Amino acid sequence: MKRTVLSLFAIFFAGNASLHAQPEWRVFTSTTGSKLEARVVSVDEDDVVLIRKADGKQFTLALVLLSY
């Protein structure tokens, strides 16, 4: 499961990456239905680091908490 989610993020970044482009704002949905508009800062095997658009606050979330 973790590898599947990590693979999805890797495919997303490979398909949308540009050397000078900022990551786009996206709406992330948790497994409980909560939504967060944010940019991806980084992704590792277990976690994703996001910056919330509303206030610039940085969050580290376990990938298993995000719906896909």
N, C-alpha and C positions, 0 to 999 in steps of 0.2 A: 504494500500500500504506500509506504513512504517513498519508495523508488518510483512508483507511478506518478505521485504528485510532484516529486522532484523532476522527473522527466518532462512532465507537462510544463513546469516553469522553465526548464532548459529550452524546450522547443519554442515557447513563447519568446524568450529572450533572443534566441538565434534568429527567429523570423522577424523580429521587430527592432533589433539592435542597430544602432548607428553610432559612429565614433563620437559625434558631437551632440546627439539628441538627448534630451531629458526623457526619462521614462514617463509614459503618459499616466494620467490619473485614471484609476479604475475603481469600480465598486467591488469590494470583496465581501462575501457572505459566509458567515460562520455556519457550522453544522446545526446551530440552534436558531438560525434565521437572522441574526444581527447583521447589519450592513455597515461598512466602513469605506468611505471614499479615500483612497490613498495611492501612493506611489511605492513601488518595490525598490528598496535600497540594496538588499542582498538576500540570497537564499542559500541555505546549506542543506545537509541531509535531513535534518529534523525541523528546522525553523525558517521563518521568513521574517525579515525586518522591513517594516512599512513606515512611511511618514504620512500622517493624517492630513488631508487637505485643509480642513477647517481651522486648525491651529498649529500645524507643523510639528505636533508631538510625535515622537518616534516610538514604535511598538515592536516588540519581538513576540511572534506568535508561533506556536507549534503548528506545523503543516496539517496535522491530523484534525485541527480545529476548524479548518477551512473547507467549505463545500466546493465541489467542482462538477 
